[in-house]
Amino acid sequence: RDHVQAMQERKALHTLLAKRQEDLPPRRMKDSYLEVILPLGSQPEIREKYLNVHNSVRFGRILEDLDSLGVLICYTHTKQEAQPRSPLSIVTALVDKINLCKKIIYPDCDIKFTGNVSWVGRTSMEVKMHMLQLHDGDYSPVLDATFVMVARDPENKRPAFVNPLIPETPEEEEIFKQGEFNKTKRIDFSTASLLKMAPTAEERNIVHDIFLNTLDSRQEREGTVSFRSRILPPNSVWMEDAKLKSLQICHPQERNIFNRIFGGFLMRKAFELGWATACSCGGSRPFIVSVDDIMFQRPVEVGSLLLLSAQVCYTEKNYIQVRVHSEVFDADTREHHTTNIFHFTFISEKEVPRVVPKTYGGKYMQLSMLYLDGKRHFAATLREI
């Protein structure tokens, strides 16, 4: 349908919004529970869309499906039987965590997605989703995902109230408490961000040790050490050489019902650039282990020039931590605006070179901060897996 006309029609739905959260009927976790089958095994004609060059499933497509399912689960939670159309605009605010327990997702076996709302605030909802794949008649786990969605008014301009969630069993009480804990953890992690607080003493020592290990020993002996003269340690690469960039023109084909670019499309493009960056750095095929802390900071308009920059921030043994920065360029104002930051953890088939920032001064200080931020994200991921 014509998106401009559809948005005009949505303005009339404002009268259906609740004035207070208390006016909305409480819901149970099972009320929003959904199961969706992706029939890769039983319907071979759809496999081509999901197939990658290694004869397994494109994980970027799975990210798109998880994003769509998360929104659908939230609409199920907030559905009012007397209303044919929802007055809410539900959008993805954050991908908290996606952890995988399988390296390979097979392209010829059915996939099952399940999920439900696990925690509710006043205008936000946490959604837990699981993906399983059929093998020998049984579905075995592949990944667990936690998304945070927010409800907005019909024009996607202001927050809107959502139905409260009532846990019914001790198990559901624990799940709900975990949702509260996740919210607190996100606030703490954001408060401790390197953009807001200086590195810890331990982190400063790490950066200083890197600096000492990259000094030219010959100049040290001669007493002519320079901050600019640096030597790359064995089996290492400079961080500034471990990055890739891409440009996407945001065509109407990728828009959602609000005439903005679909969040799942952004995640797929960011993941595929991140994978390519990990592949070029590690020299062998990388496998995704975890996705975390994807914050949707602002929408991407149709027609935007989307600039993606992927940087390997940290490596350890076979692991590669990649950060992808997404920004839009406004050709009229000549301004750049950040839309998303993505964090991906990969594991490579063989041990990968150590990435080393050129520390101390100018743009190299920025790389040092990215290195420490990547190390933090990797440490948090390793604790969970």
N, C-alpha and C positions, 0 to 999 in steps of 0.2 A: 504494500500500500504506500501511498504518498506519505512520507514521514512528516512533512510540515502539517498536513491536514490531520494526521493522527495525533500530533502533539497539541494541536488546537482543540481537538475533541477531549483530550485528557484534562484540560483545564476544568471541565464540568465535574470532574470526580473529586474536587477539593471538598465538596460538601459531605463526602462519605468518610473523611478522615476523623479519627477519634480525637476529642479535645484533651483527654487524659488517658494514660495507660490503664487506669483502673476501670475505664468504661469498656475495655476489651475482654472477652471471655478467656480465662486461662486455658492453656493447652498442655497436653502430655507429650513426652518424647515420641511415643509410638504414633501420635497423630500426624507427625511430619515424616515418618519413616517411608522411604521409597527404595525400590529395587528396580534397576534398569539393566537390561541385557544388551550388550554389543555383540551381535551375532557373527563374529569373524569366521567361526567354524561352519555354521549352518547356512550362511549367506555369503559365499565366496566373492560375489560381485562388489562388496563394499571393502574388500581387503586392500585394494590398490591405494585408497585414500590413506590407509594406516601403515603401509609398507615402507620400510627404509632400505638402504642399500645393503645392510647386513642381514636381510631377510628376517628382521624382527619388527616389532611395532614402533612407530615414531612416537616418542614420549611427548613431543610437542602437541600431538593430537589428543593425547590423554589429558594434558593440562587444559585444553579447550573443553573437553567433555566434563572434567571435574568442575570447571567454572560454571558451565551451564547447569549442571546438576545441583550445585550449591544454591544457585538462584532459585531453581525450581523447588527445592526442599523448603526454602524460606517462604515462597509464595504458598506452599501447602500449609505451613505453620500458621500463616496469617489469613488464610482463606475464610471469607465470610459467606456462608451458604446463600444468604439473601441477596448478595451482590454478584451480578454476572461478570463484572470487571473489577479488578483490584485497584484501589486508589493509590496504592503504594508503588514507588519506584525502588526496586531492590537492586543494589549494586555491590560489587566486591570491593571491600575496603582493604583487606589484608589476607595474604596467604601466610598463615602462621607457620605451618610446617607440613611437609610431605616427606615421609620416610619410606624407602623401598626395601623390601626383603628379598627381591628376586632381581638378578642381573638382566635376564632375558624375558621379554614379553613376546609370546609366540603369536605369529600373524594368522594362524589357522585354527585357533581354539577360542571358543566363546569366552567373553569377559562379562563379569557381573559387577555392577556398581551398587553399593548400598549406602545409605546415609540418613541422618536425621539431625534436627536442631538439638544441640547438647547444652547450650547455655544462652540466656537472654538477658540483655540489659534493658534500657528504656527504649532505645532506638536501634540497637545492634543485636545481632544473633551470631553465635558461634555454631558452625556446622561441622560435624565429624563424618567423614566419608571413608569407605573402604573399597578396595578393588581386588577382585579375585578372578582367577582364570581356571577354566575347566580342563582337568587332566584325568584320564582314566575314570570318568564318571563322577569325579569329585571336584569341587571348587577349592583351590588352595590360595592363601593370601599372597598378594603382590605388593600392595602399598596401603598406608593409612595417611589420611590428609585431614588437616584442620584449617578451615577458612573462617574469616570473619566478614559478615555481610552487614550492610547498613540499609535502613529503610528511609526513604525520602518521600517528599510530597509528589503528586502526579506529574509535576514538571521537573522533578529532580533538582529542586532548588533549596529546600529546607528539610531538616530532620522530621521524621514522623514516628509516632508511637507504634510499637508492635505488641502482640499478645504476650502476656507473661507465661513463663514455663513452670510447671509444677512437677517436680520429681515424685515418683510413686513408690520406688523401692530403694533399699539401702544402696544398691549398685548405682541407681540413677542419681542418688544424693552425691555419691563420690564423683560421678561424671560431672555433675553440676559444680561441685566444689573445685574440680580440676579446671573448669572454665573460668571460675573466679580467680584461681591461681594463675592461669595463663594470662589473664588481663593484667594482673599485678606484675607478673614477670616481664610483660611487654613494656610496661611503664618504667620499670627499673632498668631494663636494657636500654631504653631510649634515653633515660636520664644519665646513664653512664656512657653515652655515646661520645666518641672522640671529637665530635663537633661541639660538644658542650663542656667536656671535662678533659683535662690534660691526661696523657698516658700515665699509668701507674709507675712506681719506681722500678718494678720488674720489667715492664715494657720499655722503659727508657734504657735500661741496661741491655736489653735485647738489641735495640737499634744501635747502641754504642758498640756492642760486640760485632755487629755486622760491619760497622764502619771500620773498626780495627782490622777485621779479617780481609778487608778489601784494599788496604793500603799497600802501596808498592814497597816491598821489603828492601829493594835495592836503594830507593830514595831514603828509606829509614836509616840504612847503614851510612849513607852519605850526608845525612842530616839535612836533606832538602825536601822533606815531606810536604806535599801540597794537597789541599782538600779536593782539587780538581783531578789529580792524577790517581786513578783508581784501577785496581786489578781484579778481574773476575775470578773468584775461587773455582777450583776444579768441579766439574759436573754441576755447573750453575748457569743460569741465564739472568740477564738484567731484566727487572720488571718491565721497564719501558719497551723491551723487545718481545714481551709476552702479551700482546693485545691485538685485537681485531676490531674493525668498525664496519657498520653497514648503514644503509639509508633505505627507508621504506616510504613510498608515496601512499598515503592512506586513502584508498579508493572506497566508494560507497558500498561495494560488495561486502566489506568487513564491518559494517555498522550494526549496532544493536537497535532495539526498538526506540531508544531515545536519540537516535541519529548521531551517536558517538561511536568511536571505534570499540569493538568488542574486546573486553579484557582478556579473554582466552586467546585471541589472535596476538595480542601484545606478548603474552606469556610464551606462546609458541615461538614467535620470532626471537625473543630474548634467549630462550632455551637453546634454540638451534645455533645462534651465534656463540653462546657460551660453550656449547659442545664442540663447535669447530675450533674455538680458542684453546680448549683443553686438549683437543686432538693435536693441534699444531705444536703445543708446548710439550706434551708428553711423548709424542712420536709414536703413539699406538692408540688403539680404540679405547675411548673412555666410556664408562658406564655411570649413569646417574645414581647417586646414593641418597641424596637429600636435597630438598628445596626449602628455603626458609626465609621469613622476614621480607616478603614482597609487599611493599606498601604502595597503594594506588593513591598518589598525591594529588593528581588532577586529571580530568578526562582528556582524551585525545580527540580532537575534532576531525570530521571528514575533510579531506583535502590537505591535512597537515603534512609537513615533511618530518618524518620520525627518524631521529638519529640514535643509533644504538652503539654503545662503546663497551666492549667486553675486555676485562683485565684479569689475568691470573694474579691473585693477590697473595696466595700462600700455597706451598706444596710441602708434603711430608710423606716420605716413602712412596706409596702408589697413589696417594690422594692429591687432588687438585681442587683448590677453592677458587671459584670464579665469581667476579662481581660484574653485573651488566648494568650500565647506566643508560636510562632512556630519557630523551628530551625531544621536545618539538621546537621547530624553528618557524617563527612567524615572519613570512617574507615581507609583510607590510611594515612591521615595526622593527625588523631585523633583530628581534630578541629571541633568546633561547630560554625555555622553561623546562625544568625537570618534571617528568611525569611519574616515573617509577625507578626503584632500585631493586635489582634481582640478585639473589645469592644462591649459587648452585655448588654442591659438593659432588665431585666425580671421583671414581676410582679407575686407574689405568691398568692395562694388562701387564705393564712392567714398571719398575721404579722410575720416577720422573726426576728431571733436574730440579735443583733447588732454585726458587726465584729469589733474587737479591735486589733490594732497592738501593739506589745510590743515595745514601742518607746525607743529611746536613745541607740545608740551603736550597732556596728557590723551589722549582717544581719537584725536586727530589724529596723535599720534606713531605709534600703531598703523597708521594708514593710510599713513604715510610708510614704515614697514617693509614693508607689503604692496606699495607702489609699487616699492621697491627689489627685493623678491623677484620681482615680476612682470617687472621689467626684466631681472633675471638669467635667468629662464626664457626670456624672449623672445630674449635674446642667444644663449643656447645653442641654441635652435631655429633661429635665423637662420643660425648657423654650419653646421648640418646640412643645411638645405634650399638 
